[in-house]
């Protein structure tokens, strides 16, 4: 099945969630991530600003700041994304593609990121991701400087058995849904079961 068919189907399913269900599932997924070893161990965390019904990240931001972690958000810069340190979500403004982006100048090198939380339209059980087709996250995950942990954050219905992949696609290290934290290598739940 072509990638665009997966995109259309899953985006439609995601936006059909009621506000209450979206909030409840987002909270459960974020709680699972906050309780995970990669999140607990990370000193510098890269989050994303949700769009088009993606899993929310405000709980992650609040938990990271409470634990005195550095928190970064992406900003589109040409064909790449830069990660900018953010202390206050109120400082985010609409930027490229209508997404909320940081406006500060505290750029954080990819090499400094201990944990990168990656959004997606879908993920598969091998950790491969289907995004919106621009390749921004693949470029950062494939960057020679990034040695941190990557976690795909999605709702359970976005986790598929297998997605079509291309040579430039970079799998994430873990997947988190409202059901728990999964290791793509073994396709098994490793913690956070609800």
Buried (B, 14 or more C-beta within 10 A) or exposed (E): EEBEEBBEEBBEBBEEBEEEEBEEBBBBBBBBBBBBEBBEEBEBBBBBBBEEBBBBBBBBBBBBBEEEBBBBBBBBBEEBBBBBBBEEBEEBEEBBEEBBBBEBEEBBEBEBBBBBBBBBBBBBBBBBBBBBEEBBBBBBBEBEEBEBBBBBBBBBBBBBEEBEBEEEBBBBBBBBBBBBBBBBEEBEBEBBEE
